[in-house]
Amino acid sequence: MSHLPASRRLAGAALALCVVACAPALSQEDALNAPADALLAEIIARDGGPGVMAAVAVDGEIVWSGVAGVADLEAGVAMTPQTRLRIGSVSKTITAALVLRLAEQDLIDLDADIRTLVPELTEPTRGAVTPRLMAAHLSGIRQYDFSDYLDANNVYFYPTLTEALARTAGDPLVHQPGEAHLYTSIGFNVLGVAAERASELSFAEAVARDVTGPLGLADTLIDHPLNVIERRSRFYTRFPDGVTRNTIWRDSSDYYPSGGMLSTAEDLVRFTAATFDGDWLGPASRALLTAETTSNAGVPTGYSFGWQVERDDAGDIVSFAHGGETNGAYALVRYFPETRLAVAGVMNANFATGEPYFFEAVGEVLPALALCALGVAAEGC
């Protein structure tokens, strides 16, 4: 899920939210290190742990990275910057980038019916379901039914995404393509199948060849449920009684493209900075990433090609972001074009009920601390 509600969106005035004093006598690095490290400790204290990581980049360079807590409660393994955590729906931003890379190679037509690559989809009479619509959640493909435990929590291992697709390929569209915005993880799973067939590679191989390989993201990969993966964290859920327990099992083999990837805060902040500031995507692709889409009736969706578009009260774009929640994890990435600041955070636990401090801390407080420490936002520092 996107997990970045409007109440947490950073308005322009919030850039002065430097609640921890930035000491001018210290170096910029020291001025950020102390309050940012303290912020991670506060997340652990308020959310109950077990572990959290975050990173900040400016102009494509990491200026701070930190961790707190543990990756494995039972074995007492400490969290490190290279611990691989689940990133939930932040996986969608990686899938969107993969599709754009394939489009740049003329392997995917963003405006062609996805059924040319995925003919298993039904309802051909309701109009073309295109990758452009799918990446903006305008396809009409349904979302998981979170009131149905087995629909939302796959317990079967699927050797391929094509085999997993059989679960949902015959489901009717909720609405005409382009008619309305409906956030859909299943739609991104279909995009992943299309990417596999266009590239003639598995999803994991295509991501490695076209996204993580070129960007040097060594710790970003699929959360394969059977493989032994070095430095993969264990995952936890805080239950309504306040006790943190091992999370409920969910086999990720059906939803790698929409929510089933592993990464680190450092990899995610590098990916985010490169996506918006780098040259590994062409100008047409970057234009799609930064342009808010509309429905057929012209209603803004709040999404670009795979990213949430956030505006201030004046209607100006403040940031591009995506959040994630899955069994045993929260994640958030955010990019501020005006200051070329990128932040990312991941936690190896989620809440069964209630709201964590994690999203406010990573999405609002951390950017403000960074801007304050780096001398970008002087007011209130």
Helices and strands as residue ranges (DSSP letters): G 6-8, G 12-16, H 28-47, E 51-58, E 61-72, E 77-78, E 85-86, G 88-90, H 91-104, G 114-116, G 124-126, H 131-135, H 149-152, H 161-165, H 185-199, H 203-207, I 208-212, H 213-215, E 221-222, E 236-238, E 244-246, G 252-254, H 256-259, E 261-263, H 265-277, H 283-290, E 308-311, E 317-326, E 329-336, E 341-347, E 349-351, H 358-360, I 361-365, H 366-373
